[in-house]
Amino acid sequence: MIDFDPIHSLLALGLFPGALVLDLGCGTGLQARALTCAGYHVVGVDSDVDAVTTARELDDDGAPRPRYLVARGEGLSCRDGIFDAVVCLDVLHWCADESAFRAAWAEAWRVLKPGGVFVARCRMFVEGLEADGASPWFLPTPALLEDQRARVGGEWRVPPVLAGASDLIRFAVVKPR
C-alpha cells in the first residue's frame, strides 16, 4: 500500500487549514473527520445512505464536524468552482465503467475552483498484475488517466505514482486558473 496522508498532501500542495475540501466518496467519514480536525472545512459526499448516516453518527460532540451529503459522484448538487480541493480516496476504481469514471472526474473538476487541486488514490490497471477471475473494479489505465487529465486541461502536480508491484496509485491534478 502507498503511505498516503491527504492532510500532508494538501499541505504540500499549498492548501492550508481553512480551505474548503470535498471528500468525494467519503464512506463513513474517516478522512472527512481527520481533515476537519486539521482545520479544513469539509463536505463529505457518498452515494451510500447508510455510510453517510454512520458518518454523521460517528462525529464527536464538541469537535468540528464535516457536512455530509448523499449524492453520486457523477451528479453533485454543488455549485461550480466552490472547492479548493477535491479528495477522492479509494473510490474511482468502484466506477461501473469508463463512462462513469470520466463522469465522476468531470464532476469533481466542475466543482473545483480554478487553481484548486484534485487529489486521488485508486487502483489502476497494471500489465502483469491481472488477478485471476473477474475484478469487481473498473481499473483505469495510465493512458486513460493521461487522457482525462488532458481533456480537463489540468496539470499533474503529482503524476500517477505506483508503489512497487502494487496496482494502487495516487495522483494530484491542478485546475488552471
Order of alpha helices (4+ residues) and beta strands (2+ residues): alpha-beta-alpha-beta-alpha-beta-beta-alpha-beta-alpha-beta-beta
